[in-house]
């Protein structure tokens, strides 16, 4: 029999030298001492920061960190007041990542962007908006930092549309980002569903309108309508991943994300969110089953039957479609009607340049009378912490920036449509359809909402746009050997 004593001694031998033992003891002592002088929250932040710094030193490549950004943007909705600015954590994250990306590209002598006519027109739209902000400052004399902060809301995360096509040059890289988006949707929707079932009271606001249900959920987003806007963008992509993915674990993850996402948009009780989510899902499913149209039609009918069977729970949304006349006198509808009428009147007073970005908002009067709900604007002279979105992306740009700013928004939409057509010509199929379905259904919601101005949703909008651009630039015209060589290059 073989004598194992020497092998056991060699295995159990301590590999640490004297200095290693000293450092280990000091770290252990510091860990226990920290409990006496540092709060538990700061301790977690400290250790998390150390772990991130170590991981960053081990993997200092933008391509490694890019899939982490979707979850960072979703949970980073909190703001940190900083002088004239009031940036969200997600805004700080995208600025830091953009600087990191630019430094990496310059250091390794790589191009900063993928040349594209689509990117050129996006930049033109950005420059048009810059001109609108310039006019707001020098013509309308709005407070400078207010005009910059308010006018930059649409393009806040635009760098992602430049970065994603540059890093995601292969199908594997694109799939990494798509999986990260779907996992983030799963986590956010799971939190939302758990919020709904943890609520024990009822929504007092809607009880006065005759609706009895638990409070509306918001997950990480702080507002149900913002959460609904995020779901509109993501669910079509999760459906595409379910049909495109070959690995069963990702199929299951996508299916769970879609299921929880639909439940979450129902529990937000957002009427626009429900309509636009169903439109995005319907477009994607119609493409997937374009040779068997009866399948998505059957799925749609089943969804309607289920909603009607739970009419008591989802009455706020369903009665809007089944009995629209009853909603004509509701404050939520009347408020929009009166507000929109006032916005159109303001736009007609200065259609070319608007009232100026960063304008101070005020109500016509302090009364519950509907005529006093009109939002007016005047010149701002000091910092304004938060700006309203006028309940409409398009009216917001029309009133504050006039036709000039509206042109910027419409140009962005036109470029997205052109990118979608190019992606379809490149044979990108269900992915291109799902990305475009999410974007256009979301922008349809922006007619009666303005969720895109919030960093948590604006980031997702530009991630989806960046992925659509990446589909038109990835692996086009290359052989399989070239694609394998590119995939082996560090990103």
HELIX and SHEET records of a PDB file:
HELIX    1   1 UNK A    5  UNK A   12  1                                   8    
HELIX    2   2 UNK A   18  UNK A   37  1                                  20    
HELIX    3   3 UNK A   40  UNK A   58  1                                  19    
HELIX    4   4 UNK A   62  UNK A   66  1                                   5    
HELIX    5   5 UNK A   69  UNK A   75  1                                   7    
HELIX    6   6 UNK A   89  UNK A  107  1                                  19    
HELIX    7   7 UNK A  117  UNK A  138  1                                  22    
HELIX    8   8 UNK A  144  UNK A  151  1                                   8    
HELIX    9   9 UNK A  159  UNK A  167  1                                   9    
HELIX   10  10 UNK A  171  UNK A  198  1                                  28    
HELIX   11  11 UNK A  204  UNK A  207  1                                   4    
HELIX   12  12 UNK A  224  UNK A  244  1                                  21    
HELIX   13  13 UNK A  248  UNK A  267  1                                  20    
HELIX   14  14 UNK A  271  UNK A  288  1                                  18    
HELIX   15  15 UNK A  293  UNK A  309  1                                  17    
HELIX   16  16 UNK A  315  UNK A  322  1                                   8    
HELIX   17  17 UNK A  324  UNK A  327  5                                   4    
HELIX   18  18 UNK A  331  UNK A  349  1                                  19    
HELIX   19  19 UNK A  370  UNK A  373  5                                   4    
HELIX   20  20 UNK A  393  UNK A  425  1                                  33    
HELIX   21  21 UNK A  429  UNK A  445  1                                  17    
HELIX   22  22 UNK A  451  UNK A  453  5                                   3    
HELIX   23  23 UNK A  455  UNK A  473  1                                  19    
HELIX   24  24 UNK A  480  UNK A  487  1                                   8    
SHEET    1   A 2 UNK A  79  UNK A  82  0                                        
SHEET    2   A 2 UNK A  85  UNK A  88 -1                                        
SHEET    1   B 2 UNK A 360  UNK A 363  0                                        
SHEET    2   B 2 UNK A 375  UNK A 378 -1                                        
END                                                                             
